[in-house]
């Protein structure tokens, strides 16, 4: 039980809200600023034992060791950190391209979780608004950096395929498996979730898909007409205009998420307190300067490993007998988002569907409405010709996945049997989707 003084302080901070209106009829306490993405990453953290570090007499050395222990050993994925060093060794000692590619992907997995941890630590000092903006920017930093490196090298197909794959992976693989196994783990139990944030995210996903469809229709209309010989310039202009509209829509979404309706996207504190797998923190464990320094360092390491992935993906494609498109759409999103996906699965097992939905739909929305148009704008600035035309297969798969999710998640609450059915619907689309990309071989550039 919490003390009266703590309850009064929480009330003064405005950290109580009604979740789901009258359908829940229950008031829950909210830890301000903790989103579903933060909660998902928290499920993979573990408490650090600082008993040995505290015995060090020198204050500077003690603080440094405590910092290293929190960053490197404060996650259940710490066993994957050696893959980073092995990837660098593989690069400079000219190991096989397959080893460099695999080790780089494994090294990116714990780094993505640590970036989420560091943005949350910074939010303690900057406040929830700045912390939310930082989290919105760094939430999919791995996909963004890989896309920018591929864009710099002119590998436009890798950029498009990796980003489409990330959206499909979040919508079908993560959400489908979470709902299915969450239903199995909570047999005969009622499973509740909030419909409001689902409506917001699916609406934005449909807007992004419509922008891609517009470019696809434009290309087919031009090809069937003899009046326009070269459609590249008009397609680029239309893509850039649509990208600006998508970014403005994402800014409006951030304002909605962080200001006007922040309570819809914050995780109820009660869901943290009754979950033994979540490490909850009411105060920062590292300083602001240390958090910023570590965030910059982690971003640099992610950039190095992302460059290794982009450099070796074509050689791995030839060695494994898989197309570059298949590796970009299937393998990169699964491995790159493994930490986030594992967190979503854990909360589904714990019957916390709001957090699972927030992670999968929120991440897909961020990639669709922020990362994709940002790549188009960056390409425009750097003189690279990249448009929003994802080709017929990718665009059709994207629209199909969004429609399946939108129709499957109708209603405000459901029983375990409906959750199993919804998860089955998502997973039923997944094999056919993957087989299409496997059969449709995109030639290496």
C-alpha positions in Angstrom: 0.0 0.0 0.0 1.2 3.5 -0.8 1.4 6.2 1.8 -1.1 9.1 2.0 1.6 11.6 1.1 2.5 9.7 -2.1 -1.1 9.5 -3.1 -1.6 13.2 -2.6 1.5 14.0 -4.6 0.3 11.7 -7.5 -3.1 13.4 -7.5 -1.5 16.9 -7.5 0.6 15.8 -10.5 -2.6 14.9 -12.4 -1.6 11.3 -12.9 -5.1 9.8 -12.6 -7.4 9.3 -15.5 -10.4 7.3 -16.6 -9.5 4.6 -19.1 -12.1 3.6 -21.6 -14.9 5.8 -20.2 -17.9 4.0 -18.7 -17.0 0.6 -20.2 -14.3 0.1 -17.7 -15.8 2.0 -14.8 -12.5 1.9 -13.1 -10.0 4.6 -12.2 -6.3 3.8 -12.8 -3.2 5.6 -11.9 -0.8 6.6 -14.6 2.9 7.1 -14.4 3.2 10.2 -16.5 5.3 9.9 -19.6 5.6 6.1 -19.8 4.2 5.0 -23.2 3.6 1.4 -24.4 7.0 1.5 -26.2 8.8 2.2 -22.9 6.8 -0.4 -21.1 7.6 -3.0 -23.8 11.3 -2.4 -23.4 11.0 -2.4 -19.6 9.9 -6.0 -19.7 13.4 -6.9 -20.9 15.3 -5.0 -18.2 16.6 -6.4 -15.0 17.7 -4.7 -11.8 21.3 -4.2 -11.3 23.1 -5.3 -8.1 25.3 -2.4 -7.1 26.6 -4.0 -3.9 30.1 -4.6 -5.2 30.3 -1.3 -7.0 29.3 0.6 -3.8 32.4 -0.7 -2.1 34.7 1.2 -4.4 36.1 4.2 -2.5 36.9 6.5 -5.4 33.7 8.3 -6.2 34.6 8.9 -9.9 35.5 5.3 -10.5 32.4 4.2 -8.5 30.1 6.3 -10.7 31.8 5.1 -13.9 31.4 1.4 -12.9 27.8 2.0 -11.8 27.1 3.6 -15.2 28.6 0.7 -17.1 26.7 -1.8 -15.1 23.4 -0.1 -15.7 24.0 0.2 -19.4 25.7 -3.1 -20.2 24.2 -5.4 -17.6 20.8 -3.8 -17.0 19.1 -5.8 -19.8 18.2 -9.4 -20.3 19.8 -9.0 -23.8 23.2 -8.3 -22.4 24.4 -11.7 -23.7 24.2 -10.3 -27.2 26.6 -7.4 -26.6 29.7 -9.5 -27.6 28.2 -9.8 -31.1 29.0 -6.1 -31.5 32.7 -6.6 -30.9 32.7 -9.8 -33.0 31.1 -7.9 -35.9 33.8 -5.2 -35.8 36.5 -8.0 -35.6 34.9 -9.7 -38.5 35.0 -6.5 -40.5 38.7 -5.8 -40.0 39.9 -9.3 -40.2 37.9 -10.0 -43.4 35.7 -12.8 -42.2 33.0 -14.1 -44.5 30.3 -11.6 -45.5 27.6 -13.9 -44.0 29.3 -13.8 -40.6 29.5 -10.0 -40.7 25.9 -9.7 -41.7 24.6 -12.1 -39.0 26.7 -10.7 -36.2 25.7 -7.1 -37.1 22.0 -8.0 -36.9 22.5 -9.7 -33.6 24.4 -6.7 -32.3 21.6 -4.3 -33.3 19.1 -6.2 -31.1 20.3 -5.1 -27.6 21.2 -1.6 -28.9 17.6 -0.9 -29.9 16.4 -1.7 -26.3 19.1 0.4 -24.7 18.2 3.4 -26.8 14.6 3.1 -25.5 16.0 2.9 -21.9 18.2 6.0 -22.4 15.4 8.1 -23.9 13.3 7.2 -20.9 16.1 8.3 -18.5 16.4 11.6 -20.4 12.7 12.1 -20.0 13.1 12.2 -16.2 15.1 15.4 -16.6 13.4 17.1 -19.7 9.8 16.3 -18.8 7.2 14.0 -20.6 6.8 16.3 -23.6 10.4 16.5 -24.7 10.9 12.8 -23.6 7.9 11.8 -25.8 9.3 13.7 -28.8 12.7 12.1 -28.2 11.1 8.7 -28.0 9.1 9.4 -31.1 12.3 10.2 -32.9 14.4 7.3 -31.6 11.7 4.7 -31.3 12.7 3.1 -34.7 16.2 4.5 -34.9 17.5 1.1 -36.2 15.2 1.1 -39.2 15.9 4.8 -39.9 19.6 4.5 -39.8 19.6 1.4 -42.0 17.3 3.2 -44.5 19.5 6.3 -44.6 22.7 4.3 -45.2 21.0 2.3 -48.0 19.7 5.6 -49.4 23.2 7.1 -49.3 24.5 4.2 -51.4 21.6 4.5 -53.9 20.0 1.2 -52.9 16.4 2.5 -53.1 14.8 -0.9 -53.3 16.4 -1.9 -50.0 15.1 1.3 -48.4 11.5 0.6 -49.6 11.5 -3.1 -48.8 13.0 -2.8 -45.3 10.5 -0.1 -44.3 7.5 -2.0 -45.8 8.8 -5.1 -44.1 8.9 -3.4 -40.7 5.3 -2.2 -41.0 4.1 -5.7 -42.1 6.1 -7.3 -39.4 4.5 -5.1 -36.7 1.0 -5.5 -38.0 0.9 -9.3 -38.8 3.8 -11.1 -37.1 4.0 -9.2 -33.8 0.3 -8.4 -33.3 -0.8 -11.8 -34.7 1.4 -13.9 -32.5 0.7 -11.7 -29.4 -3.1 -12.0 -29.8 -3.0 -15.7 -30.5 -0.6 -16.8 -27.7 -2.1 -14.2 -25.4 -5.5 -15.8 -25.9 -4.0 -19.3 -25.2 -2.3 -18.1 -22.1 -5.4 -16.4 -20.7 -8.0 -19.1 -21.4 -11.5 -18.4 -20.0 -10.5 -14.8 -19.1 -11.9 -11.6 -20.4 -9.3 -9.6 -22.3 -9.9 -5.8 -22.5 -8.3 -3.1 -24.7 -8.9 0.5 -25.5 -10.4 1.1 -28.9 -9.4 4.8 -29.2 -5.7 4.5 -29.9 -6.5 1.7 -32.4 -8.7 4.1 -34.3 -6.1 6.8 -34.4 -3.3 4.5 -35.5 -5.3 2.6 -38.2 -6.5 5.9 -39.6 -3.0 7.1 -40.0 -1.8 3.8 -41.5 -4.6 4.0 -44.0 -3.6 7.6 -44.9 0.0 6.4 -45.5 -1.2 3.5 -47.6 -3.4 5.8 -49.7 -0.4 8.0 -50.5 1.5 4.9 -51.8 -1.6 3.8 -53.7 -1.8 7.3 -55.3 1.7 6.9 -56.7 1.0 3.4 -58.0 -2.2 4.5 -59.8 -0.3 7.5 -61.2 2.4 5.2 -62.7 -0.2 2.8 -64.3 -2.2 5.8 -65.6 0.9 7.3 -67.2 2.0 3.9 -68.7 -1.3 3.4 -70.3 -1.3 6.9 -71.8 0.8 8.1 -74.8 0.7 11.8 -73.8 3.5 11.6 -71.3 6.8 10.0 -72.2 8.7 10.5 -69.0 6.8 10.3 -65.7 9.8 10.4 -63.4 9.7 14.2 -62.6 5.9 14.3 -62.0 6.1 11.2 -59.8 8.9 12.6 -57.7 7.0 15.9 -57.3 3.8 14.0 -56.2 5.8 11.8 -53.8 7.4 14.8 -52.2 4.1 16.6 -51.8 2.5 13.5 -50.3 5.6 13.1 -48.0 5.1 16.6 -46.6 1.4 15.9 -46.0 2.4 12.6 -44.2 4.9 14.4 -42.0 2.3 17.1 -41.1 -0.1 14.4 -40.2 2.5 12.8 -38.0 3.2 16.1 -36.3 -0.6 16.4 -35.6 -0.5 12.9 -34.2 2.4 13.8 -31.9 0.4 16.8 -30.7 -2.6 14.6 -30.1 -0.4 12.0 -28.3 1.6 14.2 -26.1 -0.7 17.2 -25.4 -4.4 16.9 -26.0 -5.0 13.2 -25.4 -1.9 12.0 -23.7 -3.9 9.8 -21.3 -4.9 7.5 -24.1 -1.2 6.6 -24.9 0.2 6.3 -21.3 0.4 3.0 -19.6 -1.7 2.5 -16.5 0.6 2.2 -13.5 -1.4 -0.6 -12.1 -0.3 -2.7 -15.0 3.3 -2.2 -14.0 2.8 -2.9 -10.3 1.1 -6.3 -10.8 3.7 -7.5 -13.3 6.9 -9.0 -11.9 8.6 -9.0 -15.4 8.6 -5.2 -15.5 11.4 -3.1 -13.9 9.7 0.1 -12.8 11.7 3.2 -12.0 10.4 6.3 -10.2 13.7 8.1 -10.5 16.6 8.1 -13.0 19.4 5.7 -12.4 22.0 7.6 -14.4 22.6 11.3 -14.8 21.4 13.5 -17.7 24.9 14.1 -19.1 25.7 10.4 -18.9 22.4 9.5 -20.6 23.0 11.9 -23.5 26.6 10.7 -23.9 25.5 7.0 -24.0 22.7 7.8 -26.4 25.1 9.4 -28.8 27.5 6.5 -28.4 24.8 3.9 -29.0 23.6 5.8 -32.1 27.2 5.8 -33.5 27.5 2.0 -32.9 24.1 1.4 -34.5 25.3 3.5 -37.5 28.5 1.3 -37.8 26.5 -2.0 -37.6 23.9 -0.6 -40.0 26.6 0.2 -42.5 27.9 -3.4 -42.3 24.4 -4.7 -42.9 23.9 -2.5 -46.0 27.3 -3.4 -47.4 26.9 -7.1 -47.0 23.2 -7.7 -47.9 23.9 -8.3 -51.6 26.7 -10.8 -50.9 24.5 -12.6 -48.4 21.7 -12.7 -50.9 23.9 -14.5 -53.5 25.3 -16.8 -50.8 22.0 -17.8 -49.3 20.1 -18.0 -52.6 17.5 -15.4 -51.4 16.7 -12.1 -53.1 17.7 -8.8 -51.6 14.0 -7.9 -51.4 13.1 -11.0 -49.4 16.0 -10.4 -46.9 15.0 -6.7 -46.6 11.3 -7.4 -46.1 11.5 -10.5 -43.9 14.8 -10.9 -42.1 15.8 -7.3 -41.3 12.5 -6.3 -39.5 12.3 -9.5 -37.5 15.9 -9.3 -36.1 16.1 -5.5 -35.9 12.9 -5.3 -33.8 13.4 -8.5 -31.8 13.6 -6.8 -28.4 10.5 -4.7 -29.0 8.6 -7.7 -30.4 9.6 -9.8 -27.3 8.2 -7.2 -25.0 4.9 -7.0 -26.8 4.6 -10.8 -26.5 5.4 -10.8 -22.8 2.6 -8.2 -22.1 0.2 -10.2 -24.2 0.9 -13.3 -22.0 0.2 -11.0 -19.0 -3.2 -10.0 -20.5 -2.0 -6.4 -21.1 -3.4 -5.9 -24.6 -3.3 -2.1 -24.5 0.5 -2.2 -24.2 0.8 -4.9 -26.9 -1.4 -2.9 -29.3 0.4 0.3 -28.5 3.8 -1.2 -29.3 2.8 -2.9 -32.6 0.5 -0.3 -34.0 2.5 2.7 -32.7 5.7 1.4 -34.2 4.0 0.7 -37.6 2.5 4.2 -37.6 5.8 5.8 -36.8 7.5 4.0 -39.7 4.7 4.7 -42.1 4.1 8.3 -41.3 7.6 9.5 -40.2 10.4 7.3 -41.4 9.1 6.6 -44.9 8.3 10.3 -45.8 11.5 11.5 -44.0 13.6 9.2 -46.3 11.8 10.8 -49.4 12.6 14.3 -48.1 16.2 13.4 -47.3 16.6 11.9 -50.8 15.1 15.1 -52.2 17.7 17.2 -50.3 20.6 15.0 -51.3 19.6 14.8 -55.0 18.6 11.2 -54.9 15.5 10.2 -56.9 13.2 8.3 -54.4 9.5 8.2 -54.6 6.6 6.6 -52.7 5.8 4.0 -55.4 6.2 0.6 -53.6 5.2 -1.5 -56.6 2.0 -3.5 -56.8 3.0 -6.4 -54.6 4.2 -4.3 -51.7 1.4 -1.8 -51.9 -1.3 -4.5 -52.0 0.3 -6.4 -49.1 0.4 -3.2 -47.1 -3.3 -2.3 -47.7 -4.4 -5.9 -47.0 -2.5 -6.0 -43.7 -4.0 -2.7 -42.5 -7.6 -3.8 -43.5 -7.2 -7.1 -41.7 -6.0 -5.3 -38.5 -8.7 -2.7 -38.7 -11.5 -5.2 -39.1 -10.1 -7.7 -36.6 -9.8 -5.2 -33.8 -13.4 -3.9 -33.9 -15.0 -3.4 -30.5 -13.7 -2.3 -27.1 -13.4 -5.6 -25.3 -13.3 -9.3 -26.2 -13.1 -12.7 -24.7 -10.1 -15.0 -25.0 -11.8 -17.0 -27.8 -12.2 -13.8 -29.9 -8.6 -12.9 -29.2 -7.5 -16.3 -30.5 -9.6 -15.7 -33.7 -8.2 -12.3 -34.2 -4.6 -13.6 -33.8 -5.4 -16.4 -36.2 -6.7 -13.9 -38.8 -3.4 -12.0 -38.7 -1.3 -15.1 -38.8 -3.3 -16.6 -41.6 -2.4 -13.6 -43.8 1.3 -13.9 -42.8 2.4 -17.1 -44.7 0.8 -16.1 -48.0 2.4 -12.7 -47.6 5.8 -14.1 -47.0 5.5 -16.7 -49.8 4.7 -14.0 -52.3 7.8 -12.1 -51.5 9.9 -15.3 -51.6 8.5 -16.2 -55.1 8.8 -12.7 -56.4 12.5 -12.3 -56.7 13.7 -8.7 -56.8 17.0 -8.6 -58.7 20.1 -7.3 -57.0 21.2 -3.8 -57.9 
